[in-house]
Structure formats: C-alpha cells, structure tokens
Amino acid sequence: MDYTLRFIRINPEFDQEYADSFHNGNESEDNIKFEWEDELALKEVEKVSIKNRTTYQLVGERDEERFTYEIPNMCVVEVQHTDGSESKFGVSQKILKSTDKKENENHTQFSFYIKGAYDPINPYLGLYVIVNDFPEELLDFSSDEEE
C-alpha cells in the first residue's frame, strides 16, 4: 500500500472571519491558511503505526562521530516497508494542533497540522521538534544542504 505524510504549518495570522466575509470562506493571497507544507510519498509500505507521547531517537553523525539523542513527548510515525526496512518521522506533541487521516483502496494519507505560534526545528524532512526539546548540542548544526 502507498501512503502520504503531510506536515502542514498553520498560519497564525489567518483570519477565518475575513475569509468568510470576502472570499466565501476560502483563503486568499493576503490571507493564507497555511505557511508551508512538506509532503512525503511512501511506496511499498507493509505497516504504519502512530505513537503519541513517546520518545524519538535522533541518530546521526557530526564531525565523523555518531550520536544518539532522545527527544521526549513526540508523536512518532513508524513505517515498516515491504523490503523489511524501517522509517520514522515525528512531530513534537506541543506543536501538534491536529491530525487527519484519509483512506481509499490503495492509498492512505496522514496530515499533521503544526501550530503556527511555534517555529519548529526541522533537521530533515519529516522531523519537527520544538526548540526546548531539541538537543542543545545540535542547535548550531547546519546540514550539507544549507552550506
């Protein structure tokens, strides 16, 4: 089965009353509903499980040294692929406003709406962490993409 994960940051300045009054309830160029959206297409998925209020293991390498940090209070999406590999994605519970799930025969879409009042740390696509829970040692880290 195929899955799509959508991570959507809500615009805190979106005015629904204005949208209702002047644009039939829809967003407009001057009144956008979402600031950004990241979308991941996952193919050949065996199983997906979502765990709330759990710990996310952030594993990586910095200056040729491996590191592991535990990030608390996360909503974690665990994906088991048909080839046996695993992927994990996550959003800090504190910045997660709501979620949505849409299904049809061959496809499932999960949407994660991120509160606009917070600017999450996004070390890579599919991980959104509140700054207070992100490892302090990595706050100055820049990825290869940013250089």
Secondary structure, DSSP 8 states (H G I E B T S, - for coil): -EEEEEEEEE-TT--HHHHHHHSTT--BTTB-SEEEEEEEEE-SEEEEEEEEEEEEEEEEEETTEEEEEEEEEEEEEEEEETTS-EEEEEEEGGGEEEEEEEE-SSEEEEEEEE-TT---B-SSTTEEB-GGGS-GGGTT---GGG-
